[in-house]
Amino acid sequence: MYYKPTTSAEIKLVENLGKVTAVLQELYRDRINVNVVNAAIKSHAYTDESVLLGDLIYPDKGRVAQTPAFQKYARRQNLSLPNFAQKFWIIVNSRNDAEFNTFLAGVRTGPVSIPSLISSHTKTAVSSKNLTTDSGEPVSIYFPYNQQFMPTLDEGGGGGDVSYGQVTSLVTATADADVAWGNQPYSTTAGESGYRQVLVNDEFAYNNPTHIVGVNGIEPYGELNPTQMPNFVPAPPTTLPGATRTIQQVYVGDVRCRKQYDALISFTGNGGGSEIRFTRADGFSKFTDGHIVPDAFISGDATITRWHIRNESFYAYNSEWDGDWEVANLNQNLAIFEEDNRNQLKITSSISTTLKESTSGNQAVGTIGFEKIVKSDDELIRQQNVNHASFFPLNRIDLEGEMLGGWPVRDRTAQVSFILQDRTFIP
């Protein structure tokens, strides 16, 4: 994947991203400023190991300062977001660059516009793949593979907290690419210090702390202290007082991705981890005359990090696929794609289910087609019809030679593997 800036707006954006990087190079000479950015990223106010620049330089406007995890890091290591912002602006103002000041005014965290394509399926997050601030670009700082250097309890790797001994390299997103030139700080025994040019790719970033200044397409969590539904194990039906019929639910559980679908470095919002999406097409109780099309839902808004992908580790995706799969809904279509903010991908198929006669309204078994258009740079990852009659009894046995938490791993050898968890409630 390689995409260069071509329009005047893209060229100007990349130029200003370089100016941001230059300011950070000065700030990062003081280790505490690096720790502030690390803490902001590690607090997970935003997805995909990133933070919006606006939250750092306009701390009273952003989410980071309000995030409990950041407040914890700040107390523990005596970090101050306002102090970071003040130092940033001292350097900026010393450069007397009016055009750059105008650009930075545009990254102020403010009201956002949510495209209908995204808001139609996003429940707990607002996608910034197409997100705009009140007057400019959602510039981000991305720390890929940060689990290697400052893991939390649920992540692998080595290291410690938001502070670590190694130097931090800086890269400007001058293109959507998997490799670019960056700058790594150095010092000599004679007391000399500066930056040297290094070639940054996934291998380098995996072994050397690296901050990438670009537009990474990150999403703010819907809650400042988000909680995620945990995985659950297979269990007998649960009695639900007040229920009048059996309710069967299906969730996408852990997901393993083996391919880096997005670029390591991006200025277009198509970089970082992979936004794997699961769709469900449901034609239950629709009319047979075709005037009403089936529903096609998109499940999940998680970004699978490059660390999980590189290590082929399962990621706790945990998203509802169907909250009430009715027995008469004979089959549904499941498709998997990677979401981007450009190019169209058409998902089409047909499903057999219980429909309504267009004249009488009586129920009848029939087949109905569907079409869903999404945005993606890639081909469709997976598509299959799932039958109600076979899904639930088979979802407790080893289907392909791998089990996880009592569930069969589906598409075990594919680029995206996953488990589907189900539970049943009875009257």
C-alpha atoms as one frame of an Amber mdcrd trajectory, in Angstrom:
protein
   0.000   0.000   0.000   1.465   3.341  -1.034  -0.397   6.595  -1.535   1.346
   9.924  -2.018  -0.188  13.375  -1.469  -1.368  14.744  -4.789  -3.772  17.609
  -4.142  -2.653  20.992  -2.863  -4.555  20.353   0.378  -2.796  17.015   0.917
   0.598  18.511   0.167  -0.031  21.353   2.613  -1.220  18.897   5.257   1.951
  16.826   4.976   4.055  19.984   5.168   2.368  20.975   8.419   2.682  17.463
   9.828   6.423  17.871   9.331   6.330  21.110  11.319   4.529  19.318  14.160
   7.245  16.663  14.141   9.942  19.342  14.312   8.315  20.877  17.404   8.078
  17.453  19.041  11.757  16.839  18.343  12.557  19.828  20.506  10.078  18.843
  23.193  11.316  15.255  23.335  14.761  16.401  24.440  13.090  16.470  27.860
  12.025  12.934  28.749   8.990  14.069  30.731   7.360  15.406  27.557   7.680
  11.980  25.939   6.064  10.474  29.021   3.090  12.845  28.734   2.416  11.689
  25.168   2.898   8.049  26.144   0.477   8.419  29.051  -2.081  10.075  26.774
  -1.825   7.179  24.321  -1.814   4.501  27.002  -4.888   5.976  28.709  -6.950
   4.775  25.717  -9.046   7.890  25.342  -8.776   6.993  21.658  -8.431   3.709
  19.823  -5.471   2.267  17.957  -2.596   3.290  20.215  -2.983   6.938  19.262
  -3.939  10.331  20.614  -5.233  13.442  18.868  -2.756  16.307  18.814  -5.594
  18.650  19.744  -5.980  16.925  23.127  -2.325  17.601  23.908  -2.102  21.241
  22.883  -5.654  22.248  23.891  -5.931  20.192  27.097  -9.065  21.968  28.305
 -10.921  20.950  25.130 -10.043  17.284  24.771 -10.893  13.893  26.224  -7.463
  12.892  27.506  -7.441  15.210  30.518 -10.772  13.735  31.648  -9.750  10.105
  31.221  -9.286   8.316  34.585  -6.373   6.264  33.268  -4.463   9.397  32.232
  -5.157  11.006  35.585  -3.682   7.908  37.243  -0.529   8.068  35.118  -0.218
  11.813  35.747  -0.364  11.377  39.533   2.035   8.447  39.494   4.726  10.186
  37.418   4.013  13.833  38.125   2.916  14.614  34.573   1.122  17.792  33.538
  -0.804  18.151  30.288  -1.064  21.968  30.636   2.724  22.185  31.085   3.232
  20.116  27.939   0.886  22.381  26.000   2.601  25.512  27.297   6.018  24.253
  26.199   4.613  23.275  22.794   3.225  26.753  22.203   6.423  28.474  23.357
   8.309  26.652  20.589   5.584  27.314  18.009   5.386  31.034  18.797   9.159
  31.378  18.617   8.989  30.319  14.967   6.656  33.145  13.975   4.893  31.010
  11.361   1.404  32.407  10.817   0.389  29.651   8.414   1.404  26.963  10.917
  -0.517  28.753  13.677  -3.617  28.702  11.482  -3.150  24.994  10.898  -2.829
  24.318  14.633  -5.991  26.292  15.271  -7.679  23.717  13.049  -6.693  20.748
  15.195  -8.448  22.163  18.233 -10.717  19.492  19.669 -14.282  20.599  19.116
 -17.645  19.592  17.640 -17.423  16.724  15.180 -19.452  15.785  12.134 -20.318
  12.095  11.810 -20.871  10.750   8.293 -24.028   8.673   7.905 -22.001   5.705
   6.682 -20.229   5.521  10.012 -22.915   6.652  12.437 -25.385   4.136  11.042
 -23.590   1.258  12.722 -21.423   2.781  15.423 -22.878   2.486  18.897 -20.129
   3.380  21.333 -17.619   5.220  19.211 -17.442   7.940  16.598 -15.217   7.038
  13.675 -12.583   9.602  12.805 -11.671   7.904   9.547 -13.951  10.639   8.233
 -14.083  12.718  11.400 -13.358  16.428  11.223 -12.761  18.839  14.050 -14.422
  22.239  14.015 -11.992  23.579  11.424  -9.331  21.072  10.432  -7.692  17.668
  10.347  -7.720  15.090  13.201  -3.917  15.001  13.460  -2.726  12.139  15.629
   0.392  10.753  17.252   0.567   6.984  16.834   2.739   4.665  18.924   2.703
   1.266  17.180   3.807  -1.764  19.180   3.813   0.204  22.422   2.972  -3.060
  24.209   6.629  -3.947  23.757   7.687  -1.081  25.986   4.812  -0.253  28.364
   2.342  -3.166  28.521  -0.809  -3.320  30.614  -1.848  -6.466  32.435  -3.713
  -7.918  29.441  -0.926  -7.387  26.926   2.315  -9.178  26.184   5.784  -7.796
  25.627   8.314  -6.417  28.067   9.039  -3.063  29.615   7.196  -1.172  32.271
   4.975   1.866  32.604   4.716   4.940  30.357   8.392   5.667  31.009  11.159
   3.446  29.621  14.868   3.720  28.994  14.991   3.637  25.220  14.934   6.707
  22.987  11.842   7.538  20.958  12.080   8.064  17.212   9.774  10.411  15.322
   8.286   9.937  11.851   6.224  12.293   9.711   3.506  10.715   7.580   4.497
  12.009   4.132   2.589   9.169   2.422   0.479   6.122   3.200   3.270   3.578
   3.385   4.809   0.731   5.372   8.270   2.287   5.363   9.545   5.857   5.727
  12.503   7.867   6.942  12.380   8.980  10.548  14.633  10.635  13.098  16.092
   8.909  16.148  17.739  10.888  18.965  21.313  10.076  19.934  23.942  11.259
  22.372  27.675  10.688  22.556  30.082  10.251  25.448  31.458  13.683  24.552
  28.099  15.258  25.398  26.941  15.818  21.839  23.312  15.087  21.011  20.953
  15.353  18.061  18.885  13.281  15.674  20.037  10.775  13.082  18.021   9.532
  10.128  16.679   5.981  10.384  14.539   3.826   8.104  11.309   2.994   9.914
   9.221  -0.059   9.086   7.305  -2.604  11.158  10.479  -4.387  12.200  12.062
  -1.134  13.386   8.930   0.032  15.228   8.568  -3.367  16.908  12.040  -3.050
  18.405  12.368   0.734  18.838   9.810   3.111  20.403   8.419   5.187  17.538
   5.881   8.005  17.394   4.266   8.651  14.016   2.763  12.089  13.342  -0.044
  11.749  10.831  -3.776  11.192  10.453  -4.339   7.667  11.668  -8.123   7.340
  11.520  -8.621   6.786  15.246 -11.889   6.695  17.150 -12.803   8.193  20.510
 -14.316   5.715  22.910 -17.945   6.398  23.765 -17.143   6.400  27.467 -14.179
   7.983  29.191 -13.747   4.837  31.281 -14.923   2.159  28.843 -15.827  -1.330
  29.979 -15.983  -4.220  27.556 -18.266  -7.218  27.725 -16.027 -10.135  28.726
 -15.838 -13.435  26.927 -18.050 -16.188  28.294 -17.853 -19.964  28.118 -20.450
 -22.383  26.746 -23.232 -22.906  29.248 -26.694 -24.487  29.475 -29.745 -22.292
  28.809 -30.454 -19.650  31.450 -33.958 -19.105  32.804 -35.077 -15.532  32.149
 -38.038 -14.498  34.320 -40.739 -12.785  32.321 -39.598 -14.154  28.959 -42.411
 -15.455  26.752 -40.208 -17.410  24.344 -36.680 -18.690  23.872 -34.071 -16.032
  23.038 -30.791 -17.024  21.418 -27.926 -14.556  21.121 -24.688 -14.670  19.124
 -21.567 -12.579  19.727 -18.299 -12.204  17.851 -15.739 -13.153  20.484 -11.968
 -13.198  20.030 -10.582 -12.406  16.573  -7.154 -13.240  15.162  -5.869 -11.290
  12.162  -2.697 -12.346  10.332  -2.487  -9.559   7.730  -1.691  -5.856   8.158
  -4.505  -4.420   6.047  -3.615  -0.756   6.694  -0.378   1.151   6.230   2.002
   1.615   9.150   2.223   5.330   8.325  -0.697   7.394   7.046  -1.867  10.951
   6.435  -5.294   9.928   5.085  -6.857   8.111   8.054  -6.103   4.660   6.648
  -3.161   3.699   8.821  -2.314   1.776  11.951  -4.220  -1.306  13.013  -6.899
  -3.082  11.001 -10.575  -2.150  11.386 -12.064  -5.617  10.932 -15.857  -5.506
  10.551 -18.429  -8.298  10.702 -21.709  -7.864   8.859 -25.029  -9.655   9.307
 -27.723  -9.694   6.632 -31.162 -10.518   8.034 -34.280 -10.869   5.884 -36.575
 -12.277   8.572 -40.223 -11.222   8.261 -39.608  -9.015   5.214 -42.013  -8.901
   2.278 -41.462 -11.284  -0.630 -42.159  -8.729  -3.368 -38.694  -7.232  -3.018
 -39.866  -3.683  -2.293 -38.418  -3.973   1.209 -34.802  -5.147   1.239 -33.182
  -7.161   4.036 -31.380  -5.432   6.852 -27.587  -5.523   6.664 -25.936  -4.659
   9.964 -22.286  -3.976  10.718 -21.084  -5.464  13.979 -18.139  -4.086  15.927
 -15.986  -0.970  15.850 -12.708  -2.309  17.224  -9.273  -1.811  15.714  -6.958
  -4.822  15.932  -3.495  -3.491  16.716  -0.423  -4.177  14.634   1.103  -5.885
  17.688  -1.723  -8.437  17.805  -1.524  -8.959  14.043   2.257  -9.374  13.946
   2.154 -11.855  16.833  -0.956 -13.626  15.478  -2.564 -13.119  18.875  -6.283
 -13.212  19.493  -7.862  -9.820  20.149 -10.881  -9.455  22.461 -13.289  -8.133
  19.836 -16.469  -8.923  21.782 -19.337  -7.488  19.762 -22.971  -8.486  19.433
 -23.724 -10.138  16.096 -27.375 -11.004  16.750 -29.113 -10.197  20.018 -32.151
 -12.367  19.223 -31.832 -14.981  16.479 -35.379 -16.256  15.999 -35.910 -19.929
  15.159 -37.978 -19.004  12.086 -35.081 -16.900  10.773 -33.630 -19.887   8.937
 -30.293 -18.435   7.893 -28.332 -15.218   7.901 -25.328 -14.013   5.959 -22.032
 -13.261   7.696 -19.366 -11.249   5.889 -16.029  -9.832   7.033 -14.235  -6.805
   5.581 -11.614  -4.246   6.593 -13.014  -0.718   6.799 -11.333   2.265   5.150
 -12.523   5.754   4.253 -12.250   5.408   0.472 -13.255   3.037  -2.327 -16.470
   1.038  -2.358 -16.914  -2.650  -1.686 -20.244  -4.276  -2.555 -21.465  -7.212
  -0.465 -24.244  -9.178  -2.177 -25.880 -12.558  -1.625 -29.233 -14.148  -0.846
 -30.663 -15.787   2.250 -33.541 -18.168   2.948 -35.803 -17.204   5.795 -39.414
 -16.774   6.859 -40.986 -13.970   4.825 -44.381 -12.305   4.598 -46.637 -12.632
   1.587 -46.984  -9.183   0.017 -50.788  -9.364  -0.276 -52.013 -11.428   2.672
 -49.233 -10.862   5.150 -49.102 -14.605   5.847 -45.722 -16.152   6.584 -43.927
 -18.305   4.028 -40.414 -19.638   3.604 -38.598 -17.941   0.758 -35.339 -16.502
  -0.532 -34.498 -12.811  -0.585 -31.434 -11.041  -1.954 -29.506  -8.201  -0.352
 -26.813  -5.679  -1.134 -24.597  -3.683   1.213 -22.020  -1.119   0.098 -19.161
  -0.356   2.470 -15.862   1.508   2.178 -12.733  -0.579   1.849  -9.449  -0.669
  -0.059  -9.411  -4.451   0.141 -11.303  -7.433  -1.174 -14.003  -9.066   0.923
 -12.295 -11.211   3.553 -15.065 -13.744   4.159 -18.703 -14.369   3.338 -20.960
 -17.282   4.264 -24.560 -18.110   5.086 -25.072 -19.411   8.623 -27.977 -21.770
   9.266 -29.906 -21.547  12.517 -30.618 -25.288  12.645 -26.947 -26.304  12.508
 -25.188 -23.331  14.084 -26.168 -23.788  17.723 -25.485 -27.547  18.073 -22.197
 -27.280  16.134 -20.946 -24.248  18.078 -19.843 -26.468  20.971 -17.543 -28.857
  19.087 -14.118 -28.663  17.462 -14.854 -27.863  13.820 -11.383 -27.190  12.386
  -8.835 -28.448  14.917  -8.619 -25.441  17.252 -10.689 -24.414  20.270 -10.572
 -21.223  22.333 -12.417 -20.839  25.629 -14.640 -23.796  24.781 -15.616 -22.404
  21.366 -14.479 -23.626  17.925 -12.099 -21.316  16.079 -13.600 -20.612  12.667
 -11.471 -20.115   9.547  -8.508 -21.338  11.562  -5.942 -21.025   8.758  -7.347
 -17.899   7.114  -6.084 -14.322   7.374  -8.905 -13.612   9.833  -9.973 -16.293
  12.341 -12.700 -15.816  14.934 -15.002 -17.420  17.453 -18.749 -16.959  17.712
 -20.168 -17.223  21.220 -23.809 -18.041  21.840 -26.113 -18.127  24.827 -29.746
 -19.092  25.237 -32.436 -17.722  27.558 -35.609 -19.718  28.194 -38.908 -18.816
  29.915
